[in-house]
Amino acid sequence: MLRFEHSEYLLALAAIPLMAGLYALSQHVRRRALKRFGDPALLERLMPGYAPRRNRFKLILLLLSLTLLILSWANPQWGSKREKVQRKGIDLLIAIDISESMLAQDLSPSRLERVKKFAVDLVNRSEGDNIGVLLFSCNSFLQSPFTTDYNFLRMFLESAETGMASSVGTNIGAAIEMAGETFGEDNRNHKALVIFSDGEDHEAQGVEAAEAAAENGLIVMTIGAGTPEGGFIPVSTSFGTEYKRDASGSPVRTRLDESTLRQIAKAANGAYFNIASGSEAVVSGLRERIDRIEKRSFEDRPFSDYQSYFQYLIGLGLLLLATEFLIAFRRTEE
């Protein structure tokens, strides 16, 4: 299996098409200037040593050389064998409310941004668990299936936005039902659902769905995002940022509904936490509760014993660079 030890260095490859574009632009400007100066055929006879094809060939060699050197900088590696690795963990599904009310700024910078940070902290504190991400408003969808690639999970968590929701409103019950389907029927005792929400449940089916989930062995933890005082919901308009208004024209105030979230957690043998308690306290309490769940064993066979091959790319890159240097810009007169 091929990988790059420092994949972030591959961003430097963006300079290659940029250099090619700048060269093409300079040649276009040069040709236009020569056309204004005189007849191209006559100018070619006046400059017998000029070799545009040779210049393009030198550029290709230079760009290939830089590409190889950048790839070597990222250190390509090849996994030569697999080895068995035993780990223990549970299936953990993180469900995030992306309804409009999560844009309220009673938690700075907003409820959703605070939730995303907490969810990333939770992933960072996890080890061995299969973690998935579910986003919900009135409808629910699986953003990321269960995986142990935590970098992949962090990327999806940080990209969650309210604009991903296809409808308005919040249906926590539907999110719990979809979570139950995601875990599958073969796992009854090694799974947990963590719901980040402000508790607004327009369908009022959350408690009922949590009770049904508990019968199938699912433990549900709820994390409240918001304050009892609440806040207004900012919306972007052509006139700037305003607040969402109801039918009478008054700004809509959204408040944290802790009662609903506590009932959902209690119905599914879980626990409720308030995000305002602070990241460390909430994540520690949440991890402590999750760690009580019976873990099951997983067997992974990841690649190991990676060998580096950067030296071959460096050698070839330097060879191309030396070749480009030895080729003259102009033809030698005979």
N, C-alpha and C positions, 0 to 999 in steps of 0.2 A: 504494500500500500504506500503510495506516494504522499508525502506531506512536506510542508515548509516549516522549519522550526521557528522562523520569525516572519510569519505571513504578513505582518503589518508593513514590512519593508517593500512588499510588492506594490504598494501605492506609488512608489517612485516610477513604475512603468508608465504612469500617466504622462510623464515627460516625453516619452518616445513619439507618440502621435503629435504632440505639441511641437516638437522639433521638426518633424516632417512637414507639418502645416506651415511653420514659419519659413522653411526652405522653399516650399511651393509658392508662398506669397512673394518672397524676395525674387524668385525667378520670373513670376508674372510681372512684377514691377519693372524688372530689368528689361524684359522683352518689349514692354510698352515704351520704355525710354529709348531703346535702340530703334524702334520703328519711327519714332519722332526724329531721330538723328539722321536716318538715311535708309536706303534700300537694304533689306536683310541680306540678299545675295551678295551685294557689293561689300557690305560690312564683313561677311564671312571670309571673302577673299582678302580683305585688309587685315584680318586677324587669323592667320593660318594655324596658329598654335592653340587656339581656343577649342576645347573639347568638352561640350556640355554633357555627353554621355559618360565621360570619365568622371565628371563631377558628381553625377547622379550615382554612379557605381561606388564612389568614395563615401557618399552619404549613406548608402545602403549598408556598407561595411561598418561604418561608424555606429549606426543605429542597432545593427545586429550585435556588435561588440558591447554596447551599453546594455542591451537587453540581457545578454548572458551574464554580465557583471552584476546586474541588479538581482537576477535569479540566484546567482551564487551568494550574494549578500544575504538573501533570505534563507540560505542553507537548505537545499532540497535533501530530503532523507527518504529512504526506502525501508519499510518494515519487512524484515526477512522471515519472521516466524510469528506464530500466535502462541499464547500461553493461557491456561485456564486461570481465572481469577474469581474467587468466591466472595460475594458481598451480601450483606443483609440490609433490608430496607422495606419500605411500604410503597404503595402507589398513592401519590399525593397530587391532588388536583387543585390548582389555584383558580378560583372564579372571581373575576373583576367586573364590577358594575360600571358600564360605560354609558349610562343614560345621561341626559342633559344636566340633571341635578348634580352630577359629579363635577361639573364645572364651577360650582359655587366656591367662593374664596373665603369661607369662614375658617378654613384651614389653608394656610399659606404654603405654596402659591395657589393651589387649588386642591380640592379633595382628591381628584384623580391623580395629580402629580404626586401627592403625598402617598397615596396608595401604591403607586408604581414603585416608589422608593422602598416602601416597606416590603413589597413583594420581592424585590431584588435582594434585599437584606435577608429575607427568609430563604431564598435559593442559596445565597452565599453561606448560610449556616447549615445547609443540608448536606448530607454525605451518605451516599448509597441508595437514596430514595429515587424511584422513578417519578418524575414530576411532569405534569401536563398543565396547560393554560387554557381556560375557558373564559370567553367574554360574553356578557349578556346585557340586555336592556329589556325590551319587551320580548325579543327573541334571543336565542342563545346559539353560539357556534364555537367549535373547538378550534382555538387558535394554534395550539401546538399539541401533538400527541405525546404520550408518555416517553420520556427520554432521560438519560443521565448526562446529556451534553448541556451543561449548565450555561455555557457561553451562548449557545443557541437560544436557551430559555430567556436569558437576560435581554437578548436582542428583541424578542417578541414582547416581553413585558414593557420595555421602554418605548416600544412603538405603538402601544395601545392608545387609541383616541376615541372620543365620542362620535366622530364622523364615521366610524366603522359600523355603527348601529344602523340597521335598515328601517327601524321604526322607533317611535317615541314611546315613553312609558317604561315601567320596570316590572318584570315578572320573575321574582326569585324562585317561585315554585317550579317554573319551567327549567330554570338553570339547574336546580337540584335533580330534577327528573333526567335531564340530559347527562348530568354527571353520573348518575346511576347506570345509565346505558353505556357510558364511556368505560367504566371500570370492568364491565363484563360479568358474566354469571359465575366464572371460575374463581373469583376472588371475593370471599365473604368476610374475612377477618383481618385483612392487612391493607386497609385503605382509609383515606380521610379526604374530606373536602374542606377547603378554607375559602370562605366567601368574604370578599371585601365589598362593602356597600354602605350607603347611608340609611338603609332600612326602608326606604319608600317602596312599598310593594302594592302596586295598583291592582293586581289581580287577587291579592290577599289569600294566596294558596301556599305560601312558604312553609307554614307550620305543618299543614297537612302533608305536603311533599316530604318534609323532614321526617315525619313519623313513619311514612312508608319506606323511606331510605334506611331508617334505623332498623327496620325489620329485616333488611337485607345486609345488615352488618356495617353500614356506612356511618362513620362518625363525622359530624359537621361542626366545624368551628366558624364563628362569625366575627368579623372585625368591623367595628363601626367607624365610619369616616364622616366627620362633620361635628357640629355642635348643637346643643338643644336650642340655642338662640337662632341658629341657621344663618342663611345668607341668600342674596339674590343670585340669579343665574345670568351671567354675562353672555351676550350673543353679538356676533359681528354683523354689522349692516353697512350699507353704502355710505352712511353718515358717521361711521366709527363704531365703537363698542357701546351697546346699550344693554338694558336688562329685559329679560323675558317678561311679558305681561299677560295677564289673564283677560277674559272677555270684557271686563269692565275697564280695562286699561291700567290697572294697578300692577306694580311689579310683583312677580311671583317669588315668595320666600320659601325656601326649602329647608327643612329641619331634620336633624338626625333622629331617627325613630329607634331608640335603643330597645324599647319594649318588644318590638317585632323580632329584632335580631336575637335578643335573649331567649325568646320563646322558641325560635328555630333551633338555636344551639342546644337548648334543654331537651327538645323533642328528639334530637338525634344524638343524645349522650355526649355532646360536645361541650364547648365553653365559649363564652363571649369575652372579647377584649375591645377596649376603646383605643383607637389609634392616637388619641390625644395624650395617652399615658407616656408616649415616647417610644422611639424605635427599639431601643435596647430592652426595655421592660416587656413590650408586646412580643417581640420576636423570641425572647428568652422564655416567656410564659407559653407561647405557642409551641416552641420546640419541645419544651418539657412535657406538654400534653401529648404531642405527636409521638414522642419517644416512648410513651406508655403503651402504644399500640403494638401488638404482637408483630414482629418482623418475619419475613420469609426470606429464604436464601435464593439468590440469583447466581447464575454462572455466566460470566462474560469470557470472551476469547479475543481480547484486544491484541493488536500487533505490538511486538516488543523487539528489542535488539535492533533499533533503527541505525542504519549506516548513512553517513553523510557523503554527499557527492559534489560539494561545492567546488573542490579543487579542479575537477574536470572542466566545469563551466568557466572558472577563472582562466585556466590555460587556454581554452579555445577563444575566450573573449579577448585576451591579450594578444593572441596570434592574429586575430582579425584586426585589432587596433594597430598592430605593427604593420600589417599589410596595407591598411589604409594610409598610414603615414608614409610608406615608401612609394606609393603611387603619386606621380606628379599631377598637378592641376592642368598643365598644358602639355600638348603633344611635343615630342622632341623633333626638332627640324632635322631632316636628313640632307 
